[in-house]
């Protein structure tokens, strides 16, 4: 089975194609022949900018895990024989 013929996936791919095509058309007067490449760069920068809060929250969570690790190890040692109490 061709995964691109699956209607929801085909619709998403078609929408993405139309978006890149439209952005490239908008950038045509500025970038000329390279407008498609510039459109992809703009989309990449936009997505990376939108993902910055996710990265920040991951760093905060890792710092919290690192700070709590000794306490978790102590609890695991103390309740080694009783997993219900550990939970």
N, C-alpha and C positions, 0 to 999 in steps of 0.2 A: 504494500500500500504506500502510495506517495503521501508523505506527511503534509505536503503543501496543498493537497486537495482537501484536507480536513477543514471544513468551513470556518470554525473560529480562528484557526491559525492563519488561514488564507486571508481573512478579514483584517487581522492584526498586521500581517505583512503588507497588505495592500495599503492600509492606512499609513504605515511607516514609510512606504515607498512614496506615497503622495506627499507626505510631509517633507521628505528630503527633496523631492522634485520641486515642490513649491518654494522651499527655502533657497534652493539652487537658482531658481528663476528670479527670486528677489535679489540674489547676490550677483547675477549675471552682469549688470552694468559696472559693478565694482571689480569683480575678479575675472571677468571674461571667461575663457575656456576652463579655468580652474575653479569655477563656481561650485561644482559638485564636491570637489575636495574641501573647499572652504566650508560648505554646508555641513559636511561630516565633522569637520573640526569644531564648528560652532555647536553642533549637537553634543559632541563629546564633552566639550567644556561645560555645557549646560547640565549634563547628567552628572559630571563629577562635582559640580557646584552643589547640586541638589543632594548628593550623597555625603557632603561634609558633616552634617549633624549625626549621621549614622556612625561615621568614623570617630567622632568625638565621644559619643556614648559608648562605643566599644572600648576606647582607651580608659574611660572612667570605670567601666565594669571590670576591666583587667586590673586596674589599680585597687579596686575594692576587693577583688578575689585575692590579690597578692597580700593585701593587708590582713585579710581574714584567714589565710591559709594556716598559720600556726595554731590558731584557735580551733579550726576544724580538725587538724591533726590530733590535738589534745583530746577533743571529744571522741574521735575515732579510737584512740588508744584506750580511753576510759570506758567506752561502751562497746568494746570489741566483740564481746560475747552476746550482746543483746541488740540486734539490729533495729528492733522496734523502738527501743528507747533512744537509739541514735537518731532515728528519723524524727 
